[in-house]
C-alpha cells in the first residue's frame, strides 16, 4: 500500500483535492465560484478567450479559466504527447510492431463503443434533445492514464501483463484523443494558415538545435557541438518555439492546449524508453526526459487548478448528458474493448500477451472506463458553459465509480493478482 500511496501522491492527489474543493465551493456558493473561474486577468490582451464587441469587433480576454485550460494545460498534453511519441518512434516503443496490434485494435473498440452507446442512447431515449447533446460524443472515449494505471495495479497486481496492456491502450487512447480535440473541437473558425507558424517554429528549432549539432559531431565520439548546445543553451530554444507554436494554435482555431505538440518531436530524445511512470526514466539524460522531469511537479500544480476550475458543478446539474457520458464509459468502453480485443486476439490471430486471458481483457475494459481528467477536459470544450456542460462534467466526475466496478469485476472474474 505504501507504493500505491506514493503513486497517488505523485500523480493524483492534487487533482482530486482541487476537484473536491470545487464541488464543495460550487454547491455552497455557486455565484462566487463562477466569478472566480471567469475572473478577467487581462482585457484586450493578445492571448485569451475570443469575445465579440459592438460592430463585430473582436478582442481577447484572459480569464483564470483560459489561463489554466488553454495555456497551462498545454504542458500536461505535452507530457502525454511525449509518451505517445516515444512509444511510436523508438525501436522498443510500446506502440510498434506486432506486440501492439491487439491493444491498438482494443483501443479502437474502446472509442467506437462509447460513441455508439452515447449517440444511440441519445437518439432512442431523448430524441427531442439529441441535437443539443450530440456534440459530447467524444467525452466518453477518454481514458485517464494515471487513475486507470492506479486501479489496474490494484485489480491485477503490478506484475500482471494486463497492466502493460492497459498502459498501451491508454497511451493509444491519448493519441486518438489529441487528434479528436484538434479535428472536431476548434475554438473558433479555422484559419489553418496560422499553423504554418507552429510548423515553422518546430522545423527551425529541430534543424538549428537538434539536427545541426549532430551533423557537426559526425565522426567524434565526444560530441562537442551537441554537448555545448545542451550545456549552454539547454531547453530555451524549445521554450521559445513552444510559445510561438502555442500562439499559432490559438490564432488557427485549434485548441491551444495542443499548441506544444509540434515541438515535442523536435526535442532530442533517448534511444529507449522504460515505460510510463517507470522510475528508471529519471536516469535518462536526454533533453526530452530532462524537460519532462523538470516540469512534472509544475504540471501537478496545474492539475490541481484544472480540477478546481472545472469540477465545480452543482449536484442538481445531473441530467441527460450525465447518463449518456456514464453509459458510454461504463457500458460502451468495456464492451468495445472486450469485443474488439477478442476479435484481434482470436479472429485475426494476433493473440494476447503471454499470461493474459480473455477474462483479463474484460477487466481491462472496466478499468479503462475511468475517464475523469481527459473526459472533464473534453466536456469543457464540447459544450458552452451552462446546464448541458455541467451535466456532462458530472458524468465525467462520476466515471470514477468505474474504479469500484473494476475491483468488483476483478473478484467476480477471479483475476489472479501477480506482483513484481
C-alpha positions in Angstrom: 0.0 0.0 0.0 3.0 2.3 0.5 3.8 2.2 -3.2 0.2 2.8 -4.1 0.1 5.8 -1.8 3.3 7.2 -3.3 1.7 6.9 -6.7 -1.4 8.7 -5.6 0.7 11.5 -4.0 2.8 11.9 -7.1 0.2 11.9 -9.8 -3.3 12.2 -8.5 -3.7 13.8 -5.0 -3.6 17.5 -6.1 -6.1 16.9 -8.9 -8.5 15.1 -6.6 -8.1 17.8 -4.0 -8.9 20.5 -6.5 -12.0 18.7 -7.7 -13.3 18.2 -4.2 -12.8 21.8 -3.3 -14.6 22.8 -6.5 -17.5 20.6 -5.8 -17.9 21.9 -2.3 -17.5 25.5 -3.3 -19.8 25.4 -6.2 -22.6 23.8 -4.1 -22.2 26.2 -1.2 -21.8 29.4 -3.1 -22.1 29.0 -6.9 -22.0 32.7 -7.6 -18.6 33.3 -6.1 -17.2 30.1 -7.6 -18.1 31.1 -11.1 -16.9 34.6 -10.5 -13.6 33.1 -9.5 -13.4 30.8 -12.5 -14.2 33.6 -15.0 -12.2 36.3 -13.3 -10.6 38.5 -16.0 -6.9 38.8 -15.6 -6.3 40.9 -18.7 -8.7 42.6 -21.1 -7.9 43.4 -24.8 -5.0 41.0 -24.5 -3.1 39.2 -27.3 -4.0 35.9 -25.6 -7.3 34.8 -24.1 -10.9 33.9 -24.9 -12.2 35.5 -28.1 -15.0 37.9 -27.4 -17.1 40.0 -29.8 -17.9 43.6 -29.1 -20.0 46.2 -30.8 -19.7 46.4 -34.5 -18.5 42.8 -34.6 -15.1 43.9 -33.2 -13.0 41.0 -31.8 -10.9 41.2 -28.7 -9.5 38.7 -26.3 -10.0 38.4 -22.5 -7.5 36.4 -20.5 -9.5 34.8 -17.7 -8.3 32.4 -15.0 -10.1 29.6 -16.7 -8.4 30.3 -20.0 -5.0 30.6 -18.3 -5.3 27.1 -16.9 -7.4 25.2 -19.6 -5.9 26.7 -22.7 -2.4 27.8 -21.7 -1.0 25.8 -18.8 -2.7 22.5 -19.7 -0.6 22.6 -22.8 2.2 21.2 -20.6 0.0 18.3 -19.5 -0.7 17.4 -23.1 2.9 17.8 -24.0 3.8 15.1 -21.4 1.1 12.9 -22.9 2.5 13.6 -26.4 6.0 12.7 -25.2 4.9 9.3 -24.1 3.0 8.7 -27.3 5.9 9.9 -29.4 8.4 7.6 -27.7 6.0 4.7 -27.9 5.8 5.2 -31.7 9.3 6.3 -32.7 11.7 4.3 -30.6 12.8 0.8 -31.7 11.5 -0.7 -28.4 8.5 1.6 -28.4 5.3 0.2 -26.9 3.2 1.0 -29.9 5.5 -0.6 -32.5 5.3 -4.0 -34.1 3.0 -7.0 -33.6 3.0 -6.7 -29.8 1.0 -3.5 -30.0 -1.5 -4.8 -32.6 -4.2 -6.2 -30.2 -4.0 -3.3 -27.8 -4.5 -0.9 -30.7 -7.5 -2.8 -32.0 -8.9 -2.9 -28.5 -8.3 0.9 -28.3 -10.4 1.3 -31.4 -13.2 -0.6 -29.8 -12.8 1.4 -26.6 -13.5 4.5 -28.7 -16.2 3.3 -31.0 -18.1 1.5 -28.3 -18.7 4.6 -26.1 -19.6 6.7 -29.2 -22.2 4.2 -30.3 -23.7 3.9 -26.8 -23.7 7.7 -26.3 -25.3 8.6 -29.6 -27.5 5.6 -29.7 -29.0 6.2 -26.2 -29.4 9.9 -27.0 -31.3 9.1 -30.2 -33.6 6.4 -28.7 -34.2 7.8 -25.2 -34.1 11.5 -25.7 -34.6 12.3 -29.4 -36.0 15.7 -28.6 -32.7 16.9 -27.2 -30.4 14.8 -29.5 -29.1 17.8 -31.4 -28.3 19.6 -28.1 -26.2 16.8 -26.6 -24.8 15.1 -29.7 -21.6 17.2 -29.7 -20.5 15.4 -26.5 -19.9 12.1 -28.3 -16.1 12.3 -27.7 -16.4 12.7 -23.9 -16.7 9.0 -23.0 -13.9 8.0 -25.4 -11.3 9.3 -22.9 -9.2 7.1 -20.6 -7.4 8.7 -17.6 -4.0 7.2 -17.8 -2.9 7.9 -14.2 -6.1 6.8 -12.4 -6.5 3.8 -14.7 -2.9 2.7 -14.0 -3.5 3.0 -10.3 -6.7 0.9 -10.4 -5.2 -1.5 -12.8 -2.4 -2.2 -10.3 -5.0 -2.8 -7.6 -7.0 -5.2 -9.7 -4.2 -7.1 -11.4 -1.1 -6.5 -9.3 1.9 -4.7 -10.5 3.4 -7.8 -12.3 0.4 -8.8 -14.4 0.7 -8.5 -18.2 -2.7 -6.9 -18.3 -1.3 -3.8 -16.6 1.1 -3.2 -19.5 -1.8 -4.0 -22.0 -3.8 -1.3 -20.2 -1.0 1.2 -20.5 -0.6 0.6 -24.2 -4.3 1.0 -24.6 -4.3 4.2 -22.6 -1.4 5.7 -24.5 -3.0 4.9 -27.8 -6.3 6.4 -26.5 -4.5 9.6 -25.6 -3.1 9.8 -29.1 -6.5 9.4 -30.6 -8.0 11.9 -28.1 -5.5 14.5 -29.2 -6.5 14.0 -32.8 -10.2 14.3 -31.9 -9.6 17.5 -30.0 -7.7 19.0 -32.9 -10.1 18.0 -35.6 -13.6 18.1 -34.1 -13.4 20.8 -31.4 -11.9 24.0 -32.8 -12.2 27.1 -30.6 -13.4 29.3 -33.4 -13.5 29.5 -37.2 -10.5 27.6 -38.5 -7.6 29.7 -40.0 -5.1 26.9 -40.9 -2.6 29.4 -42.3 -1.6 30.2 -38.7 -0.4 26.6 -38.3 2.5 27.4 -40.6 3.8 29.5 -37.7 3.7 26.4 -35.4 5.2 24.2 -38.1 7.9 26.7 -38.9 8.9 27.1 -35.2 9.2 23.3 -34.9 11.2 22.8 -38.1 13.6 25.7 -37.2 14.3 24.6 -33.7 14.8 21.0 -34.9 17.3 22.0 -37.6 19.3 24.5 -35.6 19.5 22.9 -32.2 18.9 19.2 -32.8 20.0 18.1 -36.3 22.8 20.6 -36.9 24.8 19.8 -33.8 24.5 16.1 -34.5 25.8 16.7 -38.1 28.7 18.7 -36.7 29.5 15.8 -34.3 29.8 13.2 -37.0 33.0 11.2 -36.5 33.5 12.4 -33.0 32.6 10.2 -30.0 32.9 13.2 -27.6 30.0 15.0 -29.5 31.4 18.5 -28.7 28.7 20.5 -30.6 25.8 18.7 -29.0 27.4 18.9 -25.6 27.9 22.7 -25.9 24.3 23.2 -27.1 23.0 21.1 -24.2 25.2 22.8 -21.6 24.9 26.5 -22.6 21.6 26.7 -24.4 19.6 23.9 -22.9 15.8 23.9 -23.4 15.4 27.7 -24.1 15.1 27.4 -27.9 12.4 24.9 -27.4 10.6 27.0 -24.9 10.6 30.0 -27.3 9.5 27.7 -30.2 6.8 26.3 -27.9 5.4 29.8 -27.2 5.4 30.6 -30.9 3.7 27.3 -31.7 1.1 27.8 -29.0 0.2 31.2 -30.4 -0.2 29.7 -33.8 -2.7 27.2 -32.5 -4.6 29.9 -30.7 -5.0 32.0 -33.8 -5.7 29.0 -36.1 -8.8 28.0 -34.1 -7.4 24.6 -33.0 -7.5 24.2 -29.2 -4.4 26.0 -27.9 -3.8 23.4 -25.2 -2.4 21.3 -28.0 0.0 24.0 -29.0 3.2 22.4 -27.8 2.6 19.1 -29.7 4.6 20.1 -32.8 7.6 20.9 -30.7 7.8 17.6 -28.8 9.2 15.6 -31.8 11.8 18.3 -32.4 13.5 17.8 -28.9 16.4 15.4 -28.7 15.1 12.1 -27.2 16.5 8.9 -25.7 17.1 5.8 -27.9 15.0 3.8 -25.5 12.0 4.1 -23.2 11.4 2.3 -19.9 7.6 3.0 -20.0 5.1 5.4 -18.5 5.6 6.0 -14.7 8.9 4.0 -14.7 11.3 5.2 -12.1 14.2 4.2 -14.3 13.3 7.1 -16.7 14.7 9.6 -14.2 18.2 8.3 -15.0 17.9 9.1 -18.8 19.8 12.2 -19.6 18.3 13.2 -23.0 16.8 16.6 -23.2 13.2 15.4 -23.7 13.2 13.4 -20.4 15.1 16.2 -18.7 12.4 18.7 -19.6 9.6 16.2 -18.6 11.1 15.7 -15.1 11.6 19.5 -14.7 8.0 20.3 -15.4 6.4 17.3 -13.7 5.7 19.0 -10.4 4.6 22.1 -12.1 2.1 20.1 -14.1 0.8 18.5 -10.8 0.0 22.1 -9.6 -1.6 22.9 -12.9 -3.8 19.8 -12.5 -4.9 21.0 -9.1 -6.1 24.2 -10.6 -7.6 22.3 -13.5 -9.7 20.3 -11.0 -10.6 23.5 -9.1 -11.7 25.4 -12.2 -13.5 22.6 -14.0 -15.1 20.2 -11.4 -17.3 22.8 -9.8 -20.7 21.6 -10.8 -23.8 21.7 -8.6 -25.3 18.3 -7.7 -28.6 19.4 -9.2 -26.8 19.5 -12.6 -27.3 15.8 -13.1 -29.2 15.3 -16.4 -29.4 13.5 -19.7 -25.7 14.2 -20.7 -24.6 12.8 -17.3 -26.2 9.4 -18.0 -25.0 9.4 -21.6 -21.4 10.0 -20.6 -21.6 7.4 -17.8 -23.3 4.8 -20.1 -20.7 5.5 -22.8 -17.9 4.9 -20.3 -19.3 2.2 -18.1 -21.0 0.2 -20.8 -19.6 1.2 -24.2 -15.9 1.2 -23.3 -15.8 -2.2 -21.6 -17.9 -3.8 -24.3 -15.9 -2.2 -27.1 -12.5 -3.2 -25.6 -13.6 -6.7 -24.9 -15.2 -7.4 -28.3 -12.5 -5.7 -30.4 -9.8 -7.2 -28.2 -11.3 -10.7 -28.7 -11.6 -10.1 -32.4 -7.9 -9.1 -32.7 -6.7 -11.9 -30.5 -8.8 -14.7 -31.9 -10.2 -13.9 -35.3 -7.2 -12.0 -36.6 -5.0 -14.4 -34.6 -2.8 -11.6 -33.1 -3.0 -13.1 -29.7 -2.8 -11.7 -26.2 0.3 -11.1 -24.2 1.7 -14.2 -22.5 -0.2 -14.9 -19.3 -3.2 -12.8 -20.2 -6.7 -14.4 -20.7 -9.9 -13.1 -22.2 -11.4 -12.5 -18.7 -8.5 -10.2 -18.1 -9.5 -8.3 -21.2 -13.0 -7.7 -19.8 -11.4 -6.4 -16.5 -9.1 -4.1 -18.5 -12.2 -2.6 -20.2 -13.8 -1.9 -16.9 -10.6 -0.1 -15.6 -10.3 1.9 -18.8 -13.8 3.3 -18.2 -12.3 5.8 -15.8 -12.5 9.0 -17.9 -12.1 11.7 -15.2 -9.3 14.2 -16.2 -9.4 13.9 -20.0 -13.2 13.4 -20.1 -13.6 16.5 -17.9 -11.4 18.5 -20.3 -13.3 17.3 -23.4 -16.6 18.2 -21.7 -15.4 21.7 -21.1 -14.7 22.2 -24.9 -17.6 20.1 -26.3 -20.3 22.4 -24.8 -20.5 26.1 -24.0 -20.8 27.0 -20.3 -24.3 26.1 -19.0 -26.5 23.3 -17.8 -25.5 20.8 -20.6 -21.8 21.3 -19.9 -22.3 20.9 -16.2 -24.3 17.7 -16.6 -21.6 16.3 -18.9 -18.9 17.2 -16.4 -20.9 15.4 -13.7 -20.8 12.3 -15.8 -17.0 12.6 -16.2 -16.6 13.0 -12.5 -18.9 10.1 -11.7 -16.9 7.9 -14.0 -14.6 7.5 -11.1 -17.1 4.9 -10.0 -15.6 2.6 -12.6 -12.8 2.1 -10.1 -15.2 0.3 -7.7 -16.8 -1.6 -10.6 -13.3 -2.7 -11.7 -12.4 -4.1 -8.3 -15.7 -5.9 -8.1 -15.3 -7.2 -11.6 -11.9 -8.4 -10.7 -13.3 -10.5 -7.9 -16.2 -11.9 -9.9 -13.9 -12.8 -12.8 -11.4 -14.3 -10.4 -8.5 -12.3 -11.7 -5.2 -13.7 -10.4 -3.1 -10.9 -9.0 0.6 -11.0 -9.8 3.2 -8.9 -8.1 6.7 -7.9 -9.1 
